[in-house]
Amino acid sequence: MELNELAALQNQVLWAAFLVAVFFGWIVQRSHFCTMGAISDVINVGDSSRAKMWLLSVVTASFALWGMDALGLLKVTDSIYASGRIIVGSALVGGFSFGFGMVLASGCGSKTLVRIGGGSLKSLVVFVVMGVTAYATLRGITAVLRTETLDRVSFDLSTSLIPLHLADWIGVSPEWAGFCLAAALFVLAWVWALKSPEFRQSAWGWSALAVGLSVAAMWYVSGHMGYVQEHPQTLEPAFLATNSQQMEALTFTAPMAYTLHWLILFSDQSNHLTIAIVSVAGVVIGSLIENWRAHTFRWEGFSSTQDTALHLGGAVLMGFGGVTAMGCTVGQGLSGASTLSITSFLALAGIIAGGAQRRHGVRAPNHPRVDVQGVERDEHASHQRDDADEHEDLLR
């Protein structure tokens, strides 16, 4: 492959990743897909509908990913989640930090981007602070803290992918072990969710399918479209337009740092767009499109000093936690979990534990009950509450 052909392919990969991210931002805004909201619904009103939607999104993405692996379109072992180093300390503590931070900041990284697309200026502030903290945790002062403490609480296996251990145990190929396990989880989860008449009558299932397939689509873009068997400069296999030089999917904590880096050093010719950066932009634009269509776009700012302080603290915790745990509610909770990685499930456990905490002695800012995104509740989402209420409920 010539260099000009390589450049053309890289542009195709970036455009494809951008379009997938636009769709993801659109469906997340339209369906109210939100991990913090799912936790809030379960804790405060005993409603598991959005938790079911999240679970179905994971098993759908996993089924599609391992199906592509079985067909030879990509290799899950090329993903950033396949490492045999199980970072127990970083996954649990980083996940907890991220989960607790998303409560303070009214949502996780993806929700922050979605709310920016709805006109939230305080989410824009969260984005900047979260991105700076993430960058410091990647390469700066908190990176030293992370590598010298939490990263050392780990152990080594041949791989973090559960299906590969299953394959060794039962004596089948890793591809078919992964596909069969993912297929079994897919069937069981959907059968369980569809037993509920309320869930069957709602649009949650279709939304879960769309979210899961968007995650799988990004795996395809990075792992199939962007894979070059022999890079003309290095003569080695390469994944185009990735920051990790491995197969990547949707994730948003480190990409916020990469986006700020790209904006600040825009004139540097060595500074290139990556899948991570265009994903950040795509989610904002996808949300903006849906808000514009639904006439729900409106400017929103901080209501008080306390509101500002809580969001800033949450942004710092998410920036640190997301990088330390190697992913956020989307990076580990969807993309990582779809690979059936041990580390991803540890990080997810930490995120859920952090998000479920009710911080004693801290009250949410006093503000009127306002639907931040201006969404009218219909018969399929009558239980849906706005971000401000979820924020207040979890802090109460």
N, C-alpha and C positions, 0 to 999 in steps of 0.2 A: 504494500500500500504506500502510495506517494504521500508526501506531507500535505499537499493541497487537498487530496482526497480525505486525509485524516482530519483536516480542519473542517471540511464540509460535513463529515460524519459527526464531529463534535458539536457543530451548530445544530444538527438534527436532534442529537441527544438532548441538548439544552432546551430546544423548543418543545420537544416531547415531554420533558420533565416539567417545564413551565405549565403546559396544558393540563397535565395530570394534577398539578398543585392547584391550578385554578378550579378544576372540578372538585377537588377535595375541599377547598375553602368554600365553594358554593354549597356543597351538600352538608357540610358541617353547620353552616349558618342556617340553611333551610330546615335541617332536621333537629337542630339544637343538640347535636352530638357533643357531649361534654363529660369528661371523667369526674371532675369535681361535682357536677350536677348529678351524676349517677350516684356518687357516694352520699351526697346531700339527700337525695330522694329516698335512699334506703334507710339512712339514719333517722331522718326527721318525719317522713310520712309513710315509711314502709313500702314504698313503690319501687319495684325492681325493673321497671320497663326499660329505662335507659341503661341499667346495668346489663340487662339481657342484650340490648342493642350493641353494647361494647363487646360482650362475649361473642356474639354472632359475627361481628366484624373481624375479630381475631381469628376465629376458626375458618371464616371464608377466605381471609388473606392467606392463612396457613395452607388450606386445601389447594388454593390456586398456585402458591409458591412451590409446594412440594410436587404438585402435578407438573409444573414446568420443569422441575428438576428430573422427574421420572421420564419426561419426554426428551430430555437432553438439551433443553433450551438455555439452561443456566445451571450453575452448581451452588447449592446453598452453602457449601463449605467455603465458598469464596466471599461470603458475607463478613461484615465486621463483628458479627455476633458469634462466630464459630470458634473463636480462640479457646484453647484448652485451659487457659488461666482463669480460674473462677475467683473473681474479685469480691469475696463475700462482704468484707468491710465496706468497700466503696459502694457496692450495689445497695446494701441495706441502709447505710447511713446517708448516702447520696440520695437514694430514693425517698427516705423519710424527710430529708431536708426539702426536696422538691415538692413532695406532697403537702407538707405543712406550708411551704411558701405559696403554693397555688391557692390555698384558702385565704391567706392574707392579701394576695394580689387579684382576687376575684376571678381566678382561672389559670389554667396552665399555659404553656408556651403557644400552642396552637390556638387556644381560645383568645389569647392576647392579640394574635395576628388577625383573627376573625373580628374581634371587637374594634381593632383599628379600622378595618374595612367598614365598620358601622358608624364611624365618627368619634370613637372614644379617644380623647387626647390623653387621658390618664393611662390608657393601655399603651399609647405611644411612649410615654415616660417609662413604663414598666419594660417595654421592649429595649430601650436604650440602656437602662440600668442592668437589666438581665444580660444583655449582650456584652457589656463591659465586664461584668462579673464572670461571665462564661469565658471570656478571653483571658482574664487573669487566672482562671482555674485551668485553662489549657496551657498557658505559657508564662504566667506571672507569679505573683507572690503566693496566691492560694494553690497554685500548681505544686509548689514546693511542699506546702502543708499536706496536700493530697498524696503525693508520691512517697513522702517520708513517713506517713502514718497509715492512712486507710488502705492504700494500694498494697501494703505489705501483709494485710490480713487476707490471705488468699491461699489457694492450693491448686495443684496442676492435675489435669486430666488430659487424655488424648484429644478431646474436643468438648465443647460446651453443648453440643447438639444432642439432645436425648435420643432421637432416632438412630444415630450412629452407634450408640451404646446398645440400643435394642437390637440392631442388626447383628452386632457381634454376639449377643446373647442367644438369639434364635437362629443364627446362621443364614441370613438372607442378605441381599445387596442393600446398601444404605439408602439408595434411591427408593426402593420399594418399601422398605421399612418406614421411611419418612412419609411416603404417600399414603400407605395404609393407616398409619397412626393419625395423620392429619384428616384422612377421610372418615375414620371412626369418630374422631372428635367433632367433625363437621356434622355428621348425621345425628349424633347424640345431642349436641347443643341445639340444633334446629328442631328436633323432635320435642325436646324438653320445652323450648320457648313457645312453640306453636300449640302446646297443650292448653295454653291460656287463651280463652276466647277474646279477652280484651286485647291481647297482643296480636292475635290473628286479624282483628278488625281495624287495627291501627296501621300506620305507615312505617312503624319502627323496623319491621323486617326488611322492607325495601331499602330503607336508609342504611341499615346494617350491611346489606349486600353491596350497596354503592360504596360505602366507606372501605369495606374489606377489599373490594376489587380495585379501588384506587391505590391502596397500599401495594397490592400485587402488581398493578400496572407500573408503579415506580420501580419495583424489583426487576420487571422485564426491561424497562428502559435502561437501567444501570447495568444489569447483569447479562443482557442479550444484545440490545442495540449498541450499548457503549463498550462492549467487550471486543478487544483487538488481540488476536492470537499472537501477533508479533509486531510490536511497535517499531516503526522504521528507525527510530533514534536509539532505542535501548536493545532492540531485538529480543525483547521479553514480552510476555502477556501483559496487558494493561486494561484498566477500566477508565474510560475517558470521562473527564469533567467531574472527578470525585476528589474530595479533600483527603480521604483516607487511602487512596489508591487501591481500594477494594470495592466490592459490590455494595451499594448503599440503597436505602429506601427513605421514606419520609421520616424526618426527625427535625426538631426545631430549636434546641438549646444552643449547641455549638454553631449551627447555621446562622443564628442571630449574631454571634461573634464574627463569623466569616463575612456576613453582610456589612457590618460596621467597618471591618477591615477593608473591604472592597470599596466602600464609599469614601473612606478617609484617604486611601492610597489609589484613588481612581486613575490618576495620571501615570502611575508606575506600570510600565509595559509588561512587567513580569506578573502583574496582578490580573488574574483571569476569572471569568465567571465559572461557577461550578453548579452542579445539580442542587447542592444545599442552598446556595444564594438565590437561584431562580425559584426554588420551592417557597422560600419566605415571601418573595414578591407575588408569586402566584396565589398563595392562600389569601393574602390581603385583597388582591384584585377579584378573586372568586367571591369573597364575602361582600365586597363592594358592589359587584354585579347583582347579587341577590338582594342586598339592602336597597339598591336603586330600583330594582324591579318591584319590590314589595312596598316601596315608599316608606321604609323604616330607617333610613339614614338620618342621623341627627348628631350634632356635636354634644360631647359630654366631657365635663371636667371634674376635678376633685371637689368634694362637698365641704371638706374641712381640713384642718392641719392633721388631725388624727387619721383621716382617710388617706392623706398623702403619705404619712409615716408608715401606715400598714402596707400600702402598695409598694413603697420603696423597700421595706424589709422583706416583703414577699418576693420581689424581683431579685434581690441579692441571694436569698435562699434557693430560688429556682435556678439562677445562673450557676451557683456553686454545685447544687445537688444534681442538676441535669448533666453537667460534664463529669462529675465524680461517678455517677451511676451509669455513664455511657449512654444516656438517653432520657427522654421525658415520657409523658403519658402516651405519646405517639411513637417516639423513637424506641423505647423499650416496651411500652404497653401494647403497641400494635405491631410495628415492624419487627422488633426483636422477638416478641412473643410468637409471631407467625413462623419464625425459624425453629421454635420449640427449644430455645436455648435455656440452659439452667440459670445462667447469669441474668437473663432477661426476667425470668420468673422471680428471682431474688429481688431485683430492682423494683419490679411491679409490686411485690409484697411490701416493700418499704414505702413506695408511693401511696398505696392504699392506707397503710398504717398512719402515715403522716397526714394524709387528707382527712382521715376519720377522727383526728384529735380535735377536741374542743378546748381551746386555750382559756384556762381559768383566769379571771381578772382582766380580760381584754374584751371590750365591747366594740361592735361594729359602729361606725359613725352614724349619728342620728341624721337620717335623711328620709324624705317621703318615699312611700312605696311606689317606685317608678319602674316600669318595664324598660330597661336600658335599651333594648333593641326594638322596642315598639311593636312587639309581635302580639297579635291578637290570638287568644287561646280558642281553639276550635274543639270539636268533640273528640278529636284524636290526640289532643295535647292539653286537655283541661287541667291536668295536674302540673303542667309545666310552670316553673317559676323563673323569674328573671335572675340575672347574675347577681344583682345587688342583694336580693333576698337570700340566695344560696350562701353568699358571703356572710351575711348577718346570721343565718341559722347555724352555720358551722362554727362561728366565733362565739356564739351565745353561751 
